[in-house]
Amino acid sequence: MLSNESLHSPAFSRTNSQASVDSASMDSASMEDFWREIESIKENSMGRQEEPAPAEVKPVDEGELEAEWLQDVGLSTLISGDEEEDGKALLSTLTRTQAAAVKKRYNTYTQTMRKKNKQSVRDVRDIFGVSESPPDAASLNSTTLSDGSQDEEGKFALPRSGSVSILETIPDIPVHSNGSASPGQPVQNSVSDDDYRVKNIPPEAEELSFEVSYSEMVTEAPKRNKCKKSDFKKEDYVFTKTRFGLTEAGDLSAEDMKKIRHLSLIELTAFFDAFGIPLKRNKTEKVKGRDNGIFGVPLTALLENDRKKDPAVKVPLVLQKFFEKVEESGLESEGIFRLSGCTAKVKQYREELDAKFNTDKFKWDKMCHREAAVMLKAFFRELPTSLFPVEYIPAFITLMERGPHIRVQFQALHLMVMALPDANRDTAQALMTFFNKVIANESKNRMSIWNISTIMAPNLFFSRSKHSDYEELRLANTAAHIIRLMLNYQKILWKVPSFLINQVRRMNEATMLLKKQLPSVKKLLRRKTIEREVTSPKTSKVLQKSPSLRRMSDVPEGVIRVHAPRLSKVSMAIQLSSQTKAKDILAKFQYESSHGSSECIKIQNQRLYEIGGNIGQHCLDPDAYILDVYHVNPQAEWVIKPQSSF
C-alpha cells in the first residue's frame, strides 16, 4: 500500500525568507545527523590522499546530449544509420508517450546537426515511413506490437495500408533543453499536478498498477471528469497481483533485462515529459576508478573479480562482509551509523582490505561492527560514480515541489531503479534490505528511517561539483526522501512492471521476424505499432491477439510438457485449467517424485521457468496462472530448476 505517512515531500522555496522550509521535513535530530555526516566526510577526505579530480568536461550542446540519450536507450541506429534489428524492434514497441519522448530528442539532435552542417541527417520519415491515414480500430487489435497479423497458417501478413508511421502521428513541437518546450510553448500532453490529483479517477485506478504505462496513466488524467479534491488515506492505495504474478529483475535473462533498462529510461523521460519537467542530462563527471583494491573501484570491476570465486555473485563480496559484521553484533548498537569509529583502526583496515581482501588473507574477526559501518559508508562514497544517478535529482526536486501523490513519486523512482545498471540495482536492493534490518531494531539502536536516510543521502547521491550549504541541503533532503521511499516500498520497488515485460516480449517477436529477412516484415516495422493506444492505455493490460491466433493457442484444455532434469520425475504432461498456478505444478512434481525428505527439501528450492518463445528466460511467480502465461507465449518451453539468488 502507498501512503504519505512519514514521507511528506520536502517543500523547497527559492526565496531566502523561506529557506527554512527546506529543513521542515527533517526533524532536529536528523538535521544534526546530516551536518555531522557532512563534517565527517570532509574530515575523512582530508586524511587521505587527494581524490582524483574529475576529468575536465567540455561544454556540450543539446544535440550531443540527445545523441548520448539515444545511445543510452538502445537507439544508436538513429544516429549511425545502421540496419540493426534490435533498434527497429525497440521502436516498434513504443507507446504513444514513449514515441513522443523519442521524437522530441531525435528532432533536437537532427536540428543541431543540421545547424552544424556536420553530416547529412535522415528525416524521421526516411527512417519510419510516411503515414497516409490514421489507423482503423481493427488494426489496433492485431497479434503483437508489430502491425502485422497472423493468417490461418501462422505466417505474418502485411499491415493494412492505413497504418501510421511510428513517430509521424506526434505533432512537431519546438523543443528546448532535452525535450522541454521552448519558452512560451507548452509541452504536448503535459499535465499539471492539480489536473492529475483532482480528476475523477475510478477506484480501480487508485490501485498501484504495473500493467499500464505510467506515462500513459498521467496523460489520461486530464480526460477524466473533475470532482472535489480529497485526501487519500493509506488504505486508498492497494497493490494486487495480476494473473501473471510478480517478476523480480533477477527472474529475467540478462538480455531481456538490458531491454528493460532501455525501455525504463525512455518511459522515465516520457513520464517527466508528461508533467512538463525536463529530465535534464549533463555530461557525466568522468572519474577514473582504481584498477585494484576495494575502495574507489567500480562496482563492475569488483564483481568481475568476485566472480572468479563465485560466478553467481551479484553484490560485491566485501560489501556482503560489511553487512555480516554489522548484523553479527551491531544491529542493537546505539547510533551505529552515527559513530565514526577509531580513526587509526579504520585507516589500518582500509589499507589491509585493499591489499589482502582479494587473496582471502584479511582477518575479519578483529574488525568491530563500528569500523564496518564506517567503511560501508566510505565504500559507497568513494565509488567513481554514485550508486544512484545524481543528475536526476533536479527533476525529482521539481516533481516533489508540486506535491503530487506518493504514488506518482513512487512511479518515477520505480522507473529510475529499473533503468539502473545491473550492478547498481542489485547492490541497491541488498543495501536497502540491510537497512531495513537496522531500522527494525530502532528501539535499541536509535536509528529510525529518518536517521538512516539523512545520514546515507550524501553517501549514495553525491556530486563532485561544488555547492553552497543551501544547495547541498536541498539536494540531500530530496535524496533522503528518495531513500525513505525505497525503504518503505522495498517489497514492490524491485518488481519489474508487467507493461515493460510485455514490451520486451514484443521486441523479441519483432527481432525474430526481422532476422528472417522477410521483405514484408521490414516494411511492417516502419509503421505504427498496436500499442499507440489511441483510445486508452487500458488496452495494453494483456497482449492482444488476433482471432486467428486465439484459435491456435487459446485452447481451454491446454497441455504443456514440463521438464525437471534435477528431480527424479524428469518430465510430465500437465493439463492446464484457468486456475492452475505455478506452485500447483511444483506441488504435483513433488508428489510424483518425492521418495523421502531429501526430495522434499530439493523441490522447495525449485521454480518453474518459461524459456524461449518471446522471452529469453522468465522465473515465474508461484502464484502466476500458467494458462494465462501459456496464451501469451505458446511457443515457450517449461522447465523446473533452482532459482538464482544473490
TORLUMZA-302785 format. One line per field, with one value per residue (C-alpha): residue number from 0; x, y, z. Coordinates in Angstrom, 3 decimals. Example, Ala and Ser with C-alpha at 12.3 -4.5 7.8 and 13.67 -1.06 7.14 Angstrom:
BEGIN
seq: (0, 1)
c1: (12.300, 13.670)
c2: (-4.500, -1.060)
c3: (7.800, 7.140)
//
This chain:
BEGIN
seq: (0, 1, 2, 3, 4, 5, 6, 7, 8, 9, 10, 11, 12, 13, 14, 15, 16, 17, 18, 19, 20, 21, 22, 23, 24, 25, 26, 27, 28, 29, 30, 31, 32, 33, 34, 35, 36, 37, 38, 39, 40, 41, 42, 43, 44, 45, 46, 47, 48, 49, 50, 51, 52, 53, 54, 55, 56, 57, 58, 59, 60, 61, 62, 63, 64, 65, 66, 67, 68, 69, 70, 71, 72, 73, 74, 75, 76, 77, 78, 79, 80, 81, 82, 83, 84, 85, 86, 87, 88, 89, 90, 91, 92, 93, 94, 95, 96, 97, 98, 99, 100, 101, 102, 103, 104, 105, 106, 107, 108, 109, 110, 111, 112, 113, 114, 115, 116, 117, 118, 119, 120, 121, 122, 123, 124, 125, 126, 127, 128, 129, 130, 131, 132, 133, 134, 135, 136, 137, 138, 139, 140, 141, 142, 143, 144, 145, 146, 147, 148, 149, 150, 151, 152, 153, 154, 155, 156, 157, 158, 159, 160, 161, 162, 163, 164, 165, 166, 167, 168, 169, 170, 171, 172, 173, 174, 175, 176, 177, 178, 179, 180, 181, 182, 183, 184, 185, 186, 187, 188, 189, 190, 191, 192, 193, 194, 195, 196, 197, 198, 199, 200, 201, 202, 203, 204, 205, 206, 207, 208, 209, 210, 211, 212, 213, 214, 215, 216, 217, 218, 219, 220, 221, 222, 223, 224, 225, 226, 227, 228, 229, 230, 231, 232, 233, 234, 235, 236, 237, 238, 239, 240, 241, 242, 243, 244, 245, 246, 247, 248, 249, 250, 251, 252, 253, 254, 255, 256, 257, 258, 259, 260, 261, 262, 263, 264, 265, 266, 267, 268, 269, 270, 271, 272, 273, 274, 275, 276, 277, 278, 279, 280, 281, 282, 283, 284, 285, 286, 287, 288, 289, 290, 291, 292, 293, 294, 295, 296, 297, 298, 299, 300, 301, 302, 303, 304, 305, 306, 307, 308, 309, 310, 311, 312, 313, 314, 315, 316, 317, 318, 319, 320, 321, 322, 323, 324, 325, 326, 327, 328, 329, 330, 331, 332, 333, 334, 335, 336, 337, 338, 339, 340, 341, 342, 343, 344, 345, 346, 347, 348, 349, 350, 351, 352, 353, 354, 355, 356, 357, 358, 359, 360, 361, 362, 363, 364, 365, 366, 367, 368, 369, 370, 371, 372, 373, 374, 375, 376, 377, 378, 379, 380, 381, 382, 383, 384, 385, 386, 387, 388, 389, 390, 391, 392, 393, 394, 395, 396, 397, 398, 399, 400, 401, 402, 403, 404, 405, 406, 407, 408, 409, 410, 411, 412, 413, 414, 415, 416, 417, 418, 419, 420, 421, 422, 423, 424, 425, 426, 427, 428, 429, 430, 431, 432, 433, 434, 435, 436, 437, 438, 439, 440, 441, 442, 443, 444, 445, 446, 447, 448, 449, 450, 451, 452, 453, 454, 455, 456, 457, 458, 459, 460, 461, 462, 463, 464, 465, 466, 467, 468, 469, 470, 471, 472, 473, 474, 475, 476, 477, 478, 479, 480, 481, 482, 483, 484, 485, 486, 487, 488, 489, 490, 491, 492, 493, 494, 495, 496, 497, 498, 499, 500, 501, 502, 503, 504, 505, 506, 507, 508, 509, 510, 511, 512, 513, 514, 515, 516, 517, 518, 519, 520, 521, 522, 523, 524, 525, 526, 527, 528, 529, 530, 531, 532, 533, 534, 535, 536, 537, 538, 539, 540, 541, 542, 543, 544, 545, 546, 547, 548, 549, 550, 551, 552, 553, 554, 555, 556, 557, 558, 559, 560, 561, 562, 563, 564, 565, 566, 567, 568, 569, 570, 571, 572, 573, 574, 575, 576, 577, 578, 579, 580, 581, 582, 583, 584, 585, 586, 587, 588, 589, 590, 591, 592, 593, 594, 595, 596, 597, 598, 599, 600, 601, 602, 603, 604, 605, 606, 607, 608, 609, 610, 611, 612, 613, 614, 615, 616, 617, 618, 619, 620, 621, 622, 623, 624, 625, 626, 627, 628, 629, 630, 631, 632, 633, 634, 635, 636, 637, 638, 639, 640, 641, 642, 643, 644, 645)
c1: (0.000, 1.116, 0.877, 2.030, 2.784, 6.368, 7.074, 5.986, 7.671, 10.223, 8.734, 11.509, 11.483, 13.863, 13.446, 15.777, 12.842, 11.548, 14.831, 13.924, 11.180, 13.875, 14.610, 10.985, 10.771, 13.751, 13.398, 16.100, 17.902, 18.014, 19.360, 22.076, 22.893, 23.146, 25.618, 27.622, 27.871, 28.983, 31.711, 32.791, 33.025, 35.179, 37.468, 37.936, 38.696, 41.378, 43.012, 43.504, 45.441, 43.714, 40.930, 41.401, 39.807, 37.030, 38.203, 37.536, 34.126, 33.966, 30.765, 28.324, 25.328, 21.828, 22.461, 25.325, 23.274, 20.400, 22.766, 24.038, 20.442, 19.579, 22.610, 21.691, 18.192, 19.462, 18.634, 22.124, 20.930, 19.033, 22.399, 24.581, 22.041, 22.994, 20.403, 20.112, 17.255, 17.216, 16.794, 13.959, 12.299, 12.503, 10.889, 8.084, 7.011, 6.831, 3.652, 2.334, 4.047, 7.310, 7.347, 6.732, 9.769, 11.959, 10.740, 11.453, 15.006, 15.658, 14.305, 16.607, 19.535, 18.771, 18.189, 21.520, 23.396, 21.909, 22.955, 26.482, 26.423, 28.401, 26.656, 23.628, 20.905, 17.997, 14.490, 12.235, 10.046, 13.024, 13.511, 9.981, 7.986, 5.239, 1.738, -1.213, -4.221, -4.970, -5.261, -8.680, -9.749, -9.299, -5.644, -5.070, -6.047, -3.574, -1.448, 1.715, 3.069, 4.091, 1.355, 1.065, -1.449, -1.110, -3.053, -4.556, -1.167, 0.551, 2.523, 2.823, 0.722, 1.394, -0.214, -3.177, -2.442, -3.893, -1.078, 0.668, 4.410, 5.719, 6.641, 4.603, 1.405, 3.037, 2.800, 6.060, 6.889, 9.697, 11.948, 14.332, 16.844, 16.442, 12.864, 11.280, 9.103, 10.569, 9.689, 6.037, 5.311, 3.587, 4.787, 2.486, 0.296, 1.829, -0.444, -0.300, -0.270, -3.650, -5.031, -3.607, -4.919, -8.428, -9.826, -12.475, -10.213, -12.165, -11.487, -9.685, -7.224, -6.238, -4.539, -0.832, -0.903, 2.093, 0.004, -0.309, 2.465, 2.967, 3.349, 0.151, -1.672, -0.547, -1.647, -5.022, -5.761, -6.968, -9.520, -11.430, -14.195, -13.390, -14.544, -13.952, -10.412, -9.953, -7.176, -6.266, -5.662, -3.182, -5.803, -6.870, -3.774, -3.917, -1.428, -2.708, -1.015, -2.114, -2.719, 0.852, 2.229, 5.206, 8.632, 11.942, 14.721, 16.753, 13.913, 14.619, 17.568, 20.434, 19.478, 15.860, 16.903, 19.047, 15.893, 14.026, 16.690, 16.364, 12.586, 12.667, 14.811, 12.508, 9.478, 11.081, 11.775, 8.228, 6.870, 8.589, 7.668, 4.016, 4.392, 6.313, 9.500, 12.695, 14.822, 17.914, 21.069, 24.515, 27.776, 28.630, 31.617, 34.317, 36.384, 38.686, 38.293, 41.144, 42.173, 42.669, 41.864, 38.447, 37.755, 37.309, 36.990, 33.942, 31.239, 31.593, 35.338, 34.739, 32.103, 34.276, 36.970, 34.497, 33.001, 36.311, 35.432, 31.653, 30.225, 26.708, 27.595, 25.583, 26.666, 30.370, 31.648, 33.368, 30.053, 28.365, 31.049, 30.353, 26.671, 27.557, 29.839, 27.160, 24.471, 26.635, 26.832, 25.857, 22.115, 21.326, 24.285, 23.002, 23.761, 25.557, 25.765, 26.376, 29.583, 32.903, 34.840, 38.527, 40.248, 43.545, 41.841, 39.675, 42.745, 44.580, 41.656, 41.198, 44.813, 44.673, 41.419, 42.881, 45.947, 44.580, 40.844, 41.120, 43.629, 41.397, 44.082, 42.177, 41.271, 37.617, 37.366, 39.391, 37.068, 34.402, 30.893, 31.580, 34.509, 32.476, 29.693, 32.178, 33.803, 30.429, 29.649, 33.124, 32.728, 29.746, 31.064, 34.301, 32.781, 33.871, 30.209, 27.417, 25.265, 22.216, 22.203, 22.520, 21.721, 18.068, 17.741, 16.735, 13.794, 12.734, 13.001, 10.684, 8.264, 8.118, 7.838, 4.487, 3.389, 1.978, 0.722, 3.233, 2.100, 3.443, 6.743, 6.981, 6.371, 9.220, 11.512, 10.435, 11.452, 14.751, 15.545, 14.634, 16.949, 19.953, 22.805, 22.504, 25.401, 23.924, 20.389, 21.393, 23.694, 20.997, 18.469, 20.850, 21.665, 18.002, 17.300, 20.184, 18.990, 15.506, 17.134, 18.843, 15.575, 13.744, 15.921, 15.214, 14.062, 17.606, 19.914, 18.007, 18.348, 14.979, 14.169, 14.743, 18.161, 19.291, 18.045, 19.579, 22.963, 23.182, 21.912, 25.308, 26.989, 24.649, 23.803, 26.926, 28.322, 31.895, 30.674, 30.781, 27.510, 26.552, 25.342, 21.782, 22.060, 23.757, 20.954, 18.325, 19.855, 20.440, 16.890, 15.488, 17.938, 16.909, 13.265, 14.053, 15.850, 12.811, 10.628, 12.964, 12.917, 9.146, 8.310, 11.146, 8.764, 7.483, 10.210, 12.330, 9.455, 9.560, 6.385, 4.402, 3.853, 7.626, 7.771, 5.013, 7.072, 10.109, 8.024, 7.009, 10.577, 11.701, 8.914, 9.830, 13.549, 12.856, 10.805, 13.474, 16.138, 14.111, 14.852, 11.283, 10.743, 7.219, 8.496, 10.935, 8.091, 5.883, 8.216, 8.294, 4.670, 2.714, 2.561, -0.587, 0.386, -0.099, -3.403, -5.473, -8.408, -6.994, -3.801, -6.010, -5.929, -2.314, -3.025, -2.708, -1.010, -3.747, -4.191, -5.845, -8.816, -6.661, -4.029, -6.675, -7.891, -4.317, -3.303, -6.252, -7.261, -9.406, -7.769, -4.218, -1.493, 2.165, 5.097, 7.181, 10.789, 12.548, 16.023, 17.200, 14.282, 13.589, 10.440, 12.143, 9.161, 5.401, 2.490, 0.302, -3.257, -3.905, -7.079, -7.828, -6.906, -3.596, -0.776, 2.971, 3.004, 0.394, 2.723, 5.629, 3.441, 2.454, 6.109, 6.847, 4.048, 5.060, 8.796, 9.113, 10.563, 11.959, 12.710, 15.685, 13.428, 11.012, 13.851, 15.056, 11.691, 11.473, 14.405, 12.950, 10.936, 9.016, 10.547, 9.201, 12.078, 12.148, 9.346, 9.017, 11.086, 14.667, 14.050, 11.409, 11.287, 7.567, 5.888, 4.465, 1.070, 1.188, -1.688, 0.074, -2.729, -2.516, 1.252, 0.810, -1.621, 0.884, 3.824, 2.548, 5.993, 7.750, 9.381, 8.607, 11.413, 11.699, 15.124, 16.757, 16.190, 19.252, 19.926, 22.428)
c2: (0.000, 3.549, 6.221, 9.758, 8.676, 9.585, 10.612, 14.240, 15.798, 18.461, 21.830, 23.771, 27.522, 29.573, 32.637, 33.309, 34.268, 30.728, 28.875, 27.229, 25.300, 23.067, 21.624, 21.300, 17.703, 16.766, 16.672, 18.378, 15.098, 14.259, 17.721, 17.266, 13.857, 15.386, 18.129, 15.741, 13.361, 16.185, 17.177, 13.554, 13.206, 16.342, 15.208, 11.751, 13.143, 15.428, 12.491, 10.517, 11.168, 13.602, 12.087, 12.060, 15.145, 14.677, 14.852, 18.245, 18.233, 20.277, 22.239, 20.207, 21.261, 19.856, 17.684, 15.847, 15.307, 13.902, 11.671, 10.299, 9.738, 7.879, 5.648, 5.015, 3.825, 1.476, 3.689, 4.474, 3.272, 6.553, 8.297, 5.800, 4.768, 1.115, -1.551, -3.208, -5.483, -4.542, -0.827, -1.407, -3.864, -1.383, 1.372, -0.961, -1.432, 2.165, 3.538, 6.923, 8.846, 6.906, 7.591, 11.286, 11.331, 9.706, 12.055, 15.184, 14.127, 12.914, 16.189, 18.172, 16.062, 16.472, 20.218, 20.666, 18.552, 20.460, 23.776, 22.476, 21.100, 18.205, 15.482, 14.596, 13.679, 11.482, 12.769, 10.793, 9.967, 8.343, 6.139, 5.288, 5.688, 8.090, 7.944, 8.390, 7.984, 7.162, 3.501, 1.994, 0.329, -3.161, -2.555, -1.852, -5.360, -7.466, -10.172, -8.383, -4.912, -5.098, -4.016, -7.393, -10.101, -13.813, -15.622, -19.056, -20.738, -18.535, -16.506, -12.778, -10.729, -7.181, -4.388, -2.548, 0.396, 2.758, 2.190, 5.249, 5.776, 5.265, 8.895, 10.736, 10.884, 13.125, 16.881, 18.752, 20.914, 23.469, 21.853, 23.321, 21.660, 17.907, 17.850, 20.599, 23.077, 26.316, 29.366, 30.133, 26.791, 24.134, 20.571, 18.342, 16.214, 17.708, 17.974, 19.895, 18.092, 19.628, 18.011, 14.708, 14.937, 16.345, 14.249, 11.637, 8.622, 5.373, 3.391, 0.632, 3.189, 4.062, 0.684, 0.748, -0.985, -2.403, -3.233, 0.205, 2.536, 5.150, 7.973, 6.919, 6.986, 10.580, 11.782, 10.107, 12.106, 15.353, 13.366, 12.436, 14.439, 16.811, 16.142, 17.542, 17.206, 14.561, 13.463, 9.879, 7.705, 4.874, 2.232, 4.031, 2.636, -1.106, -3.225, -6.511, -9.179, -9.788, -13.263, -13.198, -12.734, -10.528, -10.583, -9.661, -8.207, -11.366, -13.514, -12.409, -13.170, -10.664, -9.827, -9.144, -7.012, -4.915, -4.213, -3.413, -0.806, 0.823, 0.925, 2.201, 5.204, 6.033, 5.647, 7.725, 10.517, 10.310, 10.323, 13.607, 14.999, 14.370, 16.697, 19.263, 18.550, 18.150, 15.214, 17.293, 15.402, 16.872, 15.347, 12.823, 13.689, 11.333, 9.967, 7.086, 4.448, 2.458, -0.711, -2.788, -2.893, -2.271, 1.418, 3.630, 0.627, 0.495, -1.995, -3.842, -4.329, -5.624, -8.065, -9.268, -10.174, -11.698, -13.932, -15.712, -17.098, -17.303, -16.978, -16.290, -13.336, -10.154, -7.965, -7.276, -9.790, -7.138, -5.310, -8.530, -8.925, -5.388, -6.325, -9.500, -7.703, -5.171, -7.854, -10.022, -7.556, -4.059, -4.116, -3.158, -0.786, 2.742, 5.179, 2.533, 4.710, 7.949, 6.667, 7.425, 4.518, 4.577, 6.643, 4.755, 1.360, 2.440, 3.605, 0.354, -1.838, 0.136, -0.433, -4.117, -4.663, -3.073, -5.297, -8.585, -8.997, -10.440, -13.019, -14.038, -13.062, -10.349, -11.274, -10.282, -11.462, -8.491, -5.888, -4.284, -3.514, 0.223, 0.167, -1.969, 0.648, 3.467, 1.614, 0.687, 4.393, 5.089, 2.267, 3.963, 7.498, 6.637, 4.861, 6.552, 7.394, 7.487, 4.408, 6.379, 8.891, 12.283, 14.018, 13.036, 14.804, 18.224, 16.592, 14.847, 18.149, 19.808, 16.892, 16.988, 20.783, 20.327, 17.905, 15.012, 11.792, 9.435, 7.063, 9.444, 9.808, 6.039, 5.559, 7.944, 6.180, 2.757, 3.663, 5.119, 1.871, -0.228, 1.929, 1.342, -0.913, -4.435, -3.984, -0.770, -2.135, -5.436, -3.630, -1.066, -3.806, -5.613, -2.322, -1.416, -4.924, -4.471, -1.019, -2.347, -4.816, -1.896, 0.078, -2.953, -2.522, 1.205, 0.897, -0.144, 1.414, 4.713, 4.575, 5.481, 5.583, 9.345, 8.943, 6.319, 8.246, 11.539, 10.038, 7.950, 10.607, 12.342, 8.939, 7.412, 10.534, 12.609, 15.057, 16.283, 19.674, 22.404, 23.549, 26.079, 24.801, 25.661, 23.761, 20.871, 20.623, 20.920, 18.086, 15.926, 16.470, 15.207, 12.300, 11.383, 11.429, 9.074, 6.709, 6.715, 5.795, 2.905, 1.672, 1.976, 0.206, -2.308, -5.202, -3.863, -1.471, -4.188, -5.836, -5.329, -3.596, -6.014, -3.410, -3.338, -7.151, -7.090, -4.666, -6.931, -9.862, -7.802, -6.688, -10.308, -11.238, -8.343, -9.222, -12.834, -11.673, -9.223, -11.901, -13.947, -11.197, -11.118, -8.036, -7.668, -7.555, -4.734, -2.747, -3.742, -2.397, 1.038, 1.551, 2.347, -0.209, -1.503, -0.145, 3.520, 3.156, 5.790, 5.058, 4.131, 2.669, 0.099, -1.854, -2.826, -4.715, -8.038, -8.744, -8.568, -11.470, -11.726, -14.114, -16.450, -16.689, -17.288, -20.260, -21.566, -21.110, -20.308, -23.915, -24.399, -27.743, -26.594, -29.121, -28.310, -30.612, -29.614, -30.775, -31.168, -32.536, -32.318, -34.237, -37.937, -37.240, -35.560, -34.830, -34.609, -33.526, -31.038, -30.275, -26.632, -25.069, -21.400, -21.898, -23.770, -21.868, -22.382, -23.616, -26.264, -27.686, -27.675, -29.465, -32.090, -32.797, -33.022, -35.536, -37.622, -37.649, -37.454, -40.590, -39.072, -35.886, -35.009, -34.746, -32.520, -30.188, -30.163, -29.131, -26.186, -24.562, -25.114, -22.693, -23.026, -21.178, -20.261, -20.376, -19.303, -18.173, -14.418, -14.321, -15.289, -16.801, -15.973, -17.384, -17.454, -16.252, -19.278, -17.521, -16.962, -18.561, -20.708, -20.823, -17.022, -17.198, -20.002, -17.919, -15.053, -17.327, -20.567, -21.437, -21.473, -24.472, -25.152, -26.155, -26.634, -25.705, -23.883, -20.150, -17.943, -15.703, -13.118)
c3: (0.000, -0.674, 1.959, 2.643, 6.191, 7.162, 3.582, 3.355, 0.345, 1.200, 0.360, -1.292, -1.686, -3.736, -1.521, 1.372, 3.555, 3.320, 3.228, 6.489, 4.687, 3.224, 6.614, 7.661, 6.558, 8.727, 12.469, 14.535, 15.212, 11.520, 10.683, 13.261, 11.781, 8.314, 9.211, 11.379, 8.408, 6.101, 8.557, 8.887, 5.113, 4.879, 7.685, 6.197, 2.758, 4.238, 5.991, 2.795, -0.342, -2.617, -4.682, -8.440, -9.903, -12.411, -15.993, -17.491, -19.105, -22.265, -22.906, -24.944, -26.965, -26.898, -29.937, -28.254, -25.103, -27.122, -29.082, -25.771, -24.627, -27.847, -27.328, -23.678, -24.644, -27.354, -30.349, -31.609, -35.027, -35.415, -35.341, -37.196, -39.822, -39.386, -40.096, -36.695, -35.710, -32.011, -32.690, -35.137, -32.796, -29.920, -31.985, -32.986, -29.345, -28.116, -26.609, -27.703, -24.894, -25.289, -29.026, -28.306, -25.993, -28.645, -31.358, -29.308, -28.664, -32.174, -33.578, -31.279, -32.411, -36.138, -35.822, -34.059, -36.581, -39.497, -37.944, -37.586, -41.131, -39.783, -41.674, -43.663, -41.183, -42.133, -41.745, -39.430, -42.430, -44.136, -41.078, -40.072, -43.247, -44.296, -42.928, -45.193, -42.934, -39.310, -38.392, -38.036, -34.816, -36.186, -36.958, -33.262, -32.211, -34.125, -32.605, -31.473, -31.124, -34.729, -37.093, -38.703, -38.031, -38.431, -41.059, -40.592, -41.123, -38.555, -41.108, -40.763, -43.147, -44.249, -42.243, -43.623, -45.859, -43.272, -40.776, -39.421, -39.124, -35.602, -34.968, -37.583, -35.524, -32.932, -33.648, -34.031, -31.017, -30.776, -28.232, -25.729, -23.441, -23.644, -24.806, -22.738, -24.532, -25.774, -23.681, -24.053, -25.689, -23.566, -23.717, -25.709, -23.463, -20.314, -17.304, -14.078, -10.782, -9.961, -13.111, -12.008, -8.470, -8.804, -11.609, -11.055, -11.288, -10.904, -7.699, -9.565, -10.954, -7.384, -7.214, -7.838, -11.195, -13.038, -16.094, -17.696, -18.786, -16.058, -18.568, -20.330, -16.991, -16.438, -19.873, -19.437, -16.261, -17.953, -19.976, -16.820, -15.191, -12.381, -8.846, -5.406, -4.126, -1.484, 0.803, 0.047, 3.038, 3.333, 2.613, -0.585, -2.298, -2.782, -4.671, -6.044, -8.086, -11.649, -13.014, -14.299, -10.788, -9.922, -11.528, -9.902, -12.024, -11.416, -12.761, -16.351, -18.600, -18.876, -22.463, -21.552, -18.566, -20.901, -22.914, -19.681, -18.852, -22.280, -22.089, -18.497, -19.395, -22.320, -20.045, -17.269, -19.751, -21.120, -17.555, -16.692, -20.110, -19.261, -16.265, -18.311, -16.322, -18.374, -17.292, -17.867, -18.613, -18.184, -19.217, -16.526, -14.375, -15.555, -12.691, -13.424, -10.755, -9.293, -11.087, -7.948, -4.265, -2.724, -2.193, -5.249, -7.581, -9.931, -8.954, -12.246, -11.681, -8.145, -9.366, -12.224, -9.734, -7.241, -9.924, -10.220, -6.774, -7.194, -10.735, -9.401, -7.153, -7.789, -4.866, -4.136, -1.609, 0.522, 0.882, 1.948, 4.620, 5.909, 6.207, 8.098, 10.570, 11.477, 11.712, 13.967, 16.849, 15.698, 14.962, 18.573, 18.949, 19.614, 16.795, 14.732, 11.613, 13.517, 15.113, 13.441, 14.932, 15.776, 13.068, 13.346, 13.099, 10.182, 8.283, 9.075, 7.993, 4.768, 3.806, 4.723, 2.819, -0.299, -0.064, 1.274, 0.612, -2.896, -1.703, 1.242, 3.756, 5.607, 9.216, 9.659, 13.260, 14.511, 12.933, 15.134, 13.838, 14.284, 11.872, 9.454, 9.437, 8.809, 5.931, 4.447, 4.085, 2.698, 0.183, -1.449, -1.087, -2.879, -5.875, -9.132, -9.772, -7.198, -6.702, -7.847, -10.742, -9.074, -12.380, -11.941, -8.572, -10.044, -11.856, -8.638, -6.758, -9.283, -9.115, -5.313, -5.215, -6.902, -4.209, -6.248, -4.727, -3.223, -5.974, -8.630, -6.776, -6.420, -10.153, -11.026, -8.548, -9.826, -13.380, -12.202, -10.368, -13.418, -15.562, -13.278, -14.451, -13.057, -10.621, -9.178, -8.910, -7.272, -4.838, -4.005, -3.321, -0.974, 0.768, 1.360, 2.679, 5.116, 6.247, 6.937, 9.351, 11.084, 11.273, 12.684, 15.795, 16.136, 19.767, 20.734, 18.132, 17.826, 14.045, 12.519, 8.834, 9.015, 10.615, 8.115, 5.074, 6.232, 7.045, 3.874, 1.428, 0.926, 0.597, -2.001, -4.027, -4.404, -6.892, -7.029, -8.180, -5.545, -3.965, -1.345, 2.022, 0.999, -2.296, -0.539, 1.999, -0.732, -2.758, 0.320, 1.562, -1.727, -1.807, 1.750, 0.711, -2.185, 0.201, 2.504, -0.458, -1.222, 2.356, 2.724, -0.519, -0.589, -1.222, -4.556, -5.714, -7.321, -9.206, -12.974, -14.243, -16.379, -19.091, -19.643, -19.757, -22.385, -24.454, -24.167, -25.448, -28.444, -29.046, -29.102, -31.523, -33.794, -33.658, -34.629, -37.582, -38.724, -38.613, -41.052, -43.560, -44.821, -47.009, -45.694, -42.127, -42.845, -44.302, -41.414, -38.731, -40.353, -39.434, -36.333, -33.532, -31.982, -28.626, -29.588, -27.700, -29.451, -27.195, -23.799, -22.297, -20.596, -23.849, -23.142, -19.931, -21.714, -25.001, -27.602, -30.015, -33.377, -33.748, -35.833, -33.076, -30.442, -32.406, -32.478, -28.835, -26.537, -26.011, -22.873, -22.123, -22.869, -22.206, -21.593, -21.021, -18.028, -17.689, -14.325, -15.111, -11.486, -9.966, -10.057, -12.098, -15.049, -17.281, -17.049, -19.240, -17.370, -18.366, -17.584, -16.296, -15.720, -12.046, -12.465, -10.771, -10.959, -7.361, -8.256, -10.899, -8.437, -5.884, -8.467, -9.232, -5.531, -5.066, -8.085, -7.467, -3.692, -2.125, 1.038, 2.954, 0.756, -2.283, -0.353, 0.548, -3.028, -4.503, -2.108, -3.886, -7.358, -9.503, -12.757, -15.718, -19.146, -21.598, -25.227, -27.489, -26.952, -23.738, -23.005, -19.600, -17.003, -13.481, -12.742, -9.569, -7.680, -7.865, -11.645, -13.578, -16.158, -18.716, -18.996, -19.464, -21.992, -24.044, -24.164, -25.042, -26.600, -28.014, -24.629, -23.016, -19.353, -17.007, -13.244, -11.901, -8.944, -8.674, -8.889, -5.877, -4.604)
//
